[in-house]
Amino acid sequence: MDNPRAEFLHRCNVENYTRQLRYSRTVTHRVMLMALLAEETASAKANGWSPLIT
């Protein structure tokens, strides 16, 4: 799938979730963010996008 908008949103999401994870204070919030990052990773693999190293 060659959708630049979807890839851009993916990159923004990963950046946002990573930033939030860095400053998260509760375990519940960290678990939720890790799950969201896992979903984004799966989406990137499914779409053939290069992995983000943060």
N, C-alpha and C positions, 0 to 999 in steps of 0.2 A: 504494500500500500504506500503510495507516494503522496502523502498529505502533509505539506509543510506546516500548516496551521496546527494539526494534531501533534506533530513533533515539537513545535514551539511550546504548546501548552504542557506537553509532557516535561520538557526541560524546566519550565517555570514551576511546575508542581514539585519536581524533585528538589529544585533549589529551595523552595519554600518549606517543604517538609524537613529537609536537612537542617535548615536554619532553626526551625521550631524545635527540632530534636535536640539541637545543641543547647538550647536554653530551657528545655522542659524541666519542670520540677516534680511532676508526679509520675509514678510508674504507669498509671492508666493512660495518660497522655502519650508517654513514650511507646507503649505497646501499640496504640492506635496509629501513631506515626510510622512505626516500623512496618505495620501491616500495609499502610498506604504506599510506602516505599517499595515493598515487595510487589504490590500490584503494578506499580509503575515500571518496575524492572521486568515483570512478565510481559507487560504491554510493549516495552521496547524490544524485547526479544522476538515477540510475535510479529512486530512490524519491521524488523531488521534495522532498527536504529542503533547507532553506535552507543555503547554504554557510557554513562556519565561517571566520572571519577571526582568525588567531592571530598 
